[in-house]
Amino acid sequence: MNEDDRTLVDQVLSGETDAFAGLVRRHHARIMGLCVSMLGDRTRAEDASQEVFLKAFKSLEDFRGASSFGTWLHRIAVNRCLDLMRRQKRQTAEPLDAIPEREAPQGDGSLEDADLVRRLLDSLSPDYRAILTLRELQGLGYKEIMEVLGISMDAVKARLRRARQSLLESARHISTPDSV
């Protein structure tokens, strides 16, 4: 674990609760990025990241240091986002066929491309979206993903392969005139 994180954790556990602000400052951007990537909505992501830090603060005494504080925090964030995504999916399930086909992008296409990526990610199951977000958007290695999700290395590789296949299958349903 990062020595600075360990020092801050120890300070918080010894009663200096203000030291937790240092942990928040250090990890907020990555946790927020993870939540935005998984949830697709900045407002929901802000709420989720606040909940993640609140849960981390309340559960800090359970942190054993077997993995880095950042990895532990990622695990809390992924679990929170998965819960929110599953709840939302139960409330509003939109079939992939209902997503209209895109027209060819005008101009540089960056906004259209970002929208396409968001729609593709939204079409995936929460578990697949989580593993792709951790690997492709957060840049976590297989070992870190294993720790964050609490699954074996073989499961990481298999789930990542299936998630990528599912993403490609979804992309076939959202075709562009350029790709035909």
Sequence and secondary structure as in RCSB ss.txt:
>XXXX:A:sequence
MNEDDRTLVDQVLSGETDAFAGLVRRHHARIMGLCVSMLGDRTRAEDASQEVFLKAFKSLEDFRGASSFGTWLHR
IAVNRCLDLMRRQKRQTAEPLDAIPEREAPQGDGSLEDADLVRRLLDSLSPDYRAILTLRELQGLGYKEIMEVLG
ISMDAVKARLRRARQSLLESARHISTPDSV
>XXXX:A:secstr
  HHHHHHHHHHHTT GGGHHHHHHHHHHHHHHHHHHHHS HHHHHHHHHHHHHHHHHHGGG  SSS HHHHHHH
HHHHHHHHHHHHHHHH    GGGS       TT HHHHHHHHHHHHHHS HHHHHHHIIIIIS   HHHHHHHHT
  HHHHHHHHHHHHHHHHHHHHHS  GGG 
